[in-house]
């Protein structure tokens, strides 16, 4: 991640809404992609990161791959999803169940050395 100007601990905003204003959406466990609202030096805004969503008391995400905004390069990354409150995982909103969760699709990605 260093070659992209990404250091552990420096978070950036992510959005999971391609068109329109952010609104509560449903998410399911498994593979997912999110778009960067803010970027780093070598991984700019509109780049896409791919990883896994896990449902628990919150919606957790671990991201391991990033595609640059121009879709010309893919890089390995190690990032965790944080909610708007800065805590690991996004807060669940009312209306989900064991197989899906409702979330407000704005959070942060935190680069980490490894997943804990």
GROMACS elastic network, one bead per residue, 0.5 to 0.9 nm:
[ bonds ]
;  ai    aj funct       b0    kb
    1     4     6  0.53648   500
    1     5     6  0.67459   500
    1     6     6  0.52895   500
    1     7     6  0.69635   500
    1     8     6  0.88473   500
    1    75     6  0.77722   500
    1    76     6  0.72053   500
    1    77     6  0.58913   500
    1    78     6  0.79327   500
    1   111     6  0.84902   500
    2     5     6  0.50561   500
    2     6     6  0.52498   500
    2     7     6  0.62910   500
    3     6     6  0.73919   500
    3    42     6  0.72652   500
    4     7     6  0.87969   500
    4    40     6  0.70714   500
    4    41     6  0.61415   500
    4    43     6  0.59822   500
    4    75     6  0.87192   500
    5    40     6  0.61743   500
    5    41     6  0.51614   500
    5    42     6  0.57239   500
    5    43     6  0.78440   500
    6     9     6  0.89299   500
    6    10     6  0.74284   500
    6    40     6  0.62635   500
    6    41     6  0.74476   500
    6    42     6  0.78173   500
    6    43     6  0.82118   500
    6   111     6  0.71818   500
    7    10     6  0.61999   500
    7   111     6  0.64804   500
    7   112     6  0.78789   500
    7   113     6  0.88120   500
    8    11     6  0.82432   500
    8    78     6  0.88712   500
    8    79     6  0.84658   500
    8   110     6  0.69353   500
    8   113     6  0.63540   500
    9   110     6  0.58241   500
    9   111     6  0.57326   500
    9   112     6  0.65496   500
   10   109     6  0.84466   500
   10   110     6  0.62030   500
   10   111     6  0.66251   500
   11    82     6  0.87450   500
   11   108     6  0.59946   500
   11   109     6  0.53415   500
   11   111     6  0.67910   500
   12    36     6  0.74682   500
   12    37     6  0.75604   500
   12    38     6  0.56004   500
   12    39     6  0.64234   500
   12    40     6  0.77213   500
   12   107     6  0.83440   500
   12   108     6  0.52360   500
   12   109     6  0.54556   500
   12   110     6  0.69748   500
   13    36     6  0.62932   500
   13    37     6  0.53324   500
   13    38     6  0.53669   500
   13    39     6  0.78964   500
   13    84     6  0.89554   500
   13   106     6  0.70994   500
   13   107     6  0.57409   500
   13   109     6  0.64625   500
   14    34     6  0.66030   500
   14    35     6  0.57782   500
   14    38     6  0.68961   500
   14    39     6  0.89172   500
   14    45     6  0.89667   500
   14    81     6  0.87940   500
   14   105     6  0.80403   500
   14   106     6  0.58266   500
   14   107     6  0.54321   500
   14   108     6  0.53407   500
   14   109     6  0.65865   500
   15    18     6  0.79773   500
   15    22     6  0.78117   500
   15    34     6  0.62356   500
   15    35     6  0.54187   500
   15    36     6  0.60640   500
   15    37     6  0.57665   500
   15   105     6  0.58012   500
   15   107     6  0.68261   500
   15   108     6  0.84463   500
   16    22     6  0.79536   500
   16    25     6  0.89237   500
   16    33     6  0.77420   500
   16    34     6  0.50849   500
   16    35     6  0.59232   500
   16    36     6  0.84055   500
   16   104     6  0.89852   500
   16   105     6  0.52752   500
   16   106     6  0.67893   500
   16   107     6  0.89440   500
   17    20     6  0.70689   500
   17    21     6  0.73313   500
   17    22     6  0.60045   500
   17    23     6  0.80989   500
   17    25     6  0.88782   500
   17    34     6  0.82895   500
   17    35     6  0.79106   500
   17   105     6  0.68773   500
   17   106     6  0.85015   500
   18    21     6  0.87917   500
   18    22     6  0.89478   500
   18    35     6  0.79978   500
   19    22     6  0.84948   500
   20    23     6  0.86748   500
   22    25     6  0.86417   500
   22   104     6  0.71540   500
   22   105     6  0.63877   500
   22   106     6  0.72820   500
   23   103     6  0.84291   500
   23   104     6  0.59693   500
   23   105     6  0.68898   500
   24    93     6  0.78593   500
   24   102     6  0.62941   500
   24   103     6  0.53243   500
   24   105     6  0.65361   500
   25   101     6  0.81956   500
   25   102     6  0.54329   500
   25   103     6  0.55995   500
   25   104     6  0.63971   500
   25   105     6  0.67593   500
   26    95     6  0.89005   500
   26    96     6  0.75021   500
   26   100     6  0.64613   500
   26   101     6  0.54829   500
   26   103     6  0.64499   500
   26   104     6  0.89139   500
   27    32     6  0.88673   500
   27    53     6  0.82402   500
   27    59     6  0.85911   500
   27    96     6  0.88753   500
   27    99     6  0.87979   500
   27   100     6  0.55744   500
   27   101     6  0.53731   500
   27   102     6  0.63295   500
   27   103     6  0.73773   500
   28    31     6  0.86548   500
   28    32     6  0.86868   500
   28    53     6  0.71463   500
   28    54     6  0.80114   500
   28    55     6  0.76593   500
   28    99     6  0.62865   500
   28   101     6  0.65175   500
   29    32     6  0.83234   500
   29    52     6  0.71773   500
   29    54     6  0.50506   500
   29    55     6  0.60382   500
   29    59     6  0.86400   500
   29    99     6  0.71415   500
   29   100     6  0.69906   500
   29   101     6  0.86826   500
   30    51     6  0.80999   500
   30    52     6  0.51174   500
   30    53     6  0.51486   500
   30    54     6  0.67495   500
   31    50     6  0.72000   500
   31    51     6  0.55823   500
   31    53     6  0.62766   500
   32    49     6  0.84033   500
   32    50     6  0.57562   500
   32    51     6  0.55774   500
   32    52     6  0.58125   500
   32    53     6  0.65704   500
   32    61     6  0.87213   500
   32    63     6  0.87435   500
   33    48     6  0.64308   500
   33    49     6  0.55577   500
   33    51     6  0.65029   500
   33    52     6  0.84380   500
   33    63     6  0.85568   500
   34    47     6  0.84966   500
   34    48     6  0.55914   500
   34    49     6  0.55357   500
   34    50     6  0.66913   500
   34    51     6  0.86418   500
   35    38     6  0.89784   500
   35    45     6  0.77313   500
   35    46     6  0.55188   500
   35    47     6  0.57746   500
   35    49     6  0.65079   500
   36    39     6  0.61339   500
   36    43     6  0.86755   500
   36    44     6  0.74610   500
   36    45     6  0.51127   500
   36    46     6  0.50751   500
   36    47     6  0.55159   500
   36    48     6  0.61950   500
   36    49     6  0.76470   500
   36    69     6  0.89268   500
   36   108     6  0.88492   500
   36   109     6  0.86154   500
   37    44     6  0.85611   500
   37    45     6  0.52216   500
   37    46     6  0.61959   500
   37    47     6  0.83607   500
   37   106     6  0.89199   500
   38    44     6  0.67571   500
   38    46     6  0.76848   500
   38    47     6  0.89771   500
   39    42     6  0.78356   500
   39    43     6  0.55055   500
   39    46     6  0.77293   500
   39    47     6  0.75935   500
   40    44     6  0.54629   500
   40    45     6  0.77407   500
   41    44     6  0.64112   500
   42    68     6  0.81318   500
   43    46     6  0.86315   500
   43    47     6  0.63122   500
   43    48     6  0.89825   500
   43    66     6  0.80491   500
   43    67     6  0.80822   500
   43    68     6  0.57960   500
   43    69     6  0.72623   500
   44    47     6  0.58703   500
   44    68     6  0.69753   500
   44    69     6  0.62812   500
   45    48     6  0.86574   500
   45    68     6  0.87070   500
   45    69     6  0.67191   500
   46    68     6  0.77563   500
   46    69     6  0.50643   500
   46    70     6  0.85002   500
   47    66     6  0.70523   500
   47    67     6  0.57475   500
   47    70     6  0.75679   500
   47    71     6  0.78319   500
   48    65     6  0.84262   500
   48    66     6  0.56591   500
   48    67     6  0.52770   500
   48    68     6  0.66925   500
   48    69     6  0.69981   500
   48    71     6  0.87971   500
   49    63     6  0.63942   500
   49    64     6  0.73787   500
   49    65     6  0.55624   500
   49    67     6  0.63099   500
   49    68     6  0.87391   500
   49    77     6  0.84012   500
   50    62     6  0.84186   500
   50    63     6  0.54338   500
   50    64     6  0.62421   500
   50    65     6  0.52076   500
   50    66     6  0.62407   500
   50    67     6  0.83256   500
   51    61     6  0.68757   500
   51    62     6  0.54442   500
   51    64     6  0.55118   500
   51    65     6  0.68123   500
   51    79     6  0.88855   500
   52    60     6  0.82325   500
   52    61     6  0.55845   500
   52    62     6  0.54406   500
   52    63     6  0.63812   500
   52    64     6  0.84773   500
   53    59     6  0.68331   500
   53    60     6  0.56498   500
   53    62     6  0.67913   500
   53    63     6  0.87525   500
   54    58     6  0.85395   500
   54    59     6  0.60246   500
   54    60     6  0.50788   500
   54    61     6  0.62076   500
   54    62     6  0.84279   500
   55    58     6  0.63113   500
   55    60     6  0.62360   500
   55    61     6  0.87920   500
   55    98     6  0.79095   500
   55    99     6  0.78836   500
   55   100     6  0.75300   500
   55   101     6  0.72730   500
   56    59     6  0.60524   500
   56    60     6  0.73443   500
   56    92     6  0.89896   500
   56    98     6  0.86574   500
   57    60     6  0.89468   500
   57    89     6  0.88223   500
   57    91     6  0.79917   500
   57    92     6  0.73276   500
   58    83     6  0.89430   500
   58    88     6  0.81648   500
   58    89     6  0.54381   500
   58    90     6  0.55029   500
   58    91     6  0.51632   500
   58    92     6  0.54889   500
   58   101     6  0.86137   500
   59    81     6  0.84866   500
   59    83     6  0.87200   500
   59    88     6  0.85863   500
   59    91     6  0.65565   500
   59    92     6  0.65528   500
   59   101     6  0.73230   500
   59   102     6  0.89245   500
   59   103     6  0.79074   500
   60    80     6  0.77046   500
   60    81     6  0.61842   500
   60    82     6  0.77868   500
   60    88     6  0.68652   500
   60    90     6  0.64948   500
   61    79     6  0.82276   500
   61    80     6  0.56784   500
   61    82     6  0.80902   500
   61    88     6  0.86020   500
   61    89     6  0.65882   500
   61    90     6  0.85803   500
   61   109     6  0.89695   500
   62    78     6  0.73068   500
   62    79     6  0.58242   500
   62    81     6  0.64081   500
   62   115     6  0.77083   500
   63    66     6  0.81227   500
   63    76     6  0.89698   500
   63    77     6  0.67909   500
   63    78     6  0.58571   500
   63    79     6  0.50834   500
   63    80     6  0.62641   500
   63    81     6  0.78761   500
   63   109     6  0.86203   500
   64    75     6  0.84918   500
   64    76     6  0.56580   500
   64    78     6  0.50611   500
   64    79     6  0.67500   500
   65    74     6  0.68927   500
   65    75     6  0.57241   500
   65    77     6  0.52143   500
   65    78     6  0.76792   500
   66    73     6  0.82979   500
   66    74     6  0.55016   500
   66    75     6  0.52280   500
   66    76     6  0.63355   500
   66    77     6  0.64898   500
   67    70     6  0.80604   500
   67    71     6  0.57771   500
   67    72     6  0.74514   500
   67    73     6  0.57826   500
   67    75     6  0.65312   500
   68    71     6  0.50663   500
   68    72     6  0.63358   500
   68    73     6  0.56959   500
   68    74     6  0.64948   500
   68    75     6  0.82394   500
   69    72     6  0.78842   500
   69    73     6  0.88156   500
   70    73     6  0.79381   500
   71    74     6  0.76550   500
   77   111     6  0.76738   500
   77   112     6  0.87566   500
   78   110     6  0.84537   500
   78   111     6  0.57863   500
   78   112     6  0.57097   500
   78   113     6  0.67093   500
   78   114     6  0.65109   500
   78   115     6  0.74786   500
   79   109     6  0.59664   500
   79   110     6  0.52072   500
   79   112     6  0.55261   500
   79   113     6  0.83805   500
   79   114     6  0.82878   500
   79   115     6  0.80257   500
   80    88     6  0.73764   500
   80    89     6  0.79262   500
   80   108     6  0.82615   500
   80   109     6  0.55640   500
   80   110     6  0.51859   500
   80   111     6  0.64691   500
   80   112     6  0.70780   500
   80   115     6  0.77495   500
   81    87     6  0.87153   500
   81    88     6  0.62566   500
   81    89     6  0.54632   500
   81    90     6  0.72329   500
   81   107     6  0.69696   500
   81   108     6  0.58692   500
   81   110     6  0.64257   500
   82    85     6  0.76260   500
   82    86     6  0.55758   500
   82    87     6  0.54016   500
   82    90     6  0.59442   500
   82   107     6  0.57220   500
   82   109     6  0.60033   500
   82   110     6  0.69512   500
   83    86     6  0.53393   500
   83    87     6  0.55966   500
   83    88     6  0.63414   500
   83    89     6  0.53548   500
   83    91     6  0.63036   500
   83   106     6  0.74929   500
   83   108     6  0.63074   500
   83   109     6  0.88553   500
   84    87     6  0.75513   500
   84    90     6  0.72101   500
   84    91     6  0.82448   500
   84   106     6  0.68993   500
   84   107     6  0.50241   500
   84   108     6  0.68937   500
   85    88     6  0.87713   500
   85    90     6  0.83144   500
   85    91     6  0.84703   500
   85   107     6  0.84271   500
   86    89     6  0.85644   500
   86    90     6  0.89152   500
   86   107     6  0.82469   500
   86   108     6  0.76514   500
   87    90     6  0.76002   500
   87    91     6  0.88571   500
   89   107     6  0.85793   500
   90   103     6  0.69124   500
   90   104     6  0.79692   500
   90   105     6  0.84282   500
   90   106     6  0.85608   500
   90   107     6  0.69413   500
   91   102     6  0.86781   500
   91   103     6  0.65042   500
   91   104     6  0.78936   500
   92    95     6  0.87572   500
   92    96     6  0.78136   500
   92   101     6  0.62493   500
   92   102     6  0.57461   500
   92   103     6  0.52998   500
   92   104     6  0.81074   500
   93    96     6  0.72959   500
   93   101     6  0.72875   500
   93   102     6  0.50636   500
   93   103     6  0.53853   500
   93   104     6  0.74895   500
   94   101     6  0.82372   500
   94   102     6  0.66141   500
   94   103     6  0.85774   500
   95   100     6  0.89496   500
   95   101     6  0.72482   500
   95   102     6  0.62687   500
   96    99     6  0.77172   500
   96   100     6  0.53948   500
   96   102     6  0.53716   500
   96   103     6  0.89273   500
   97   100     6  0.53477   500
   97   101     6  0.62264   500
   97   102     6  0.87747   500
   98   101     6  0.76965   500
  102   105     6  0.89867   500
  103   106     6  0.84958   500
  104   107     6  0.82062   500
  111   114     6  0.87679   500
  112   115     6  0.69244   500
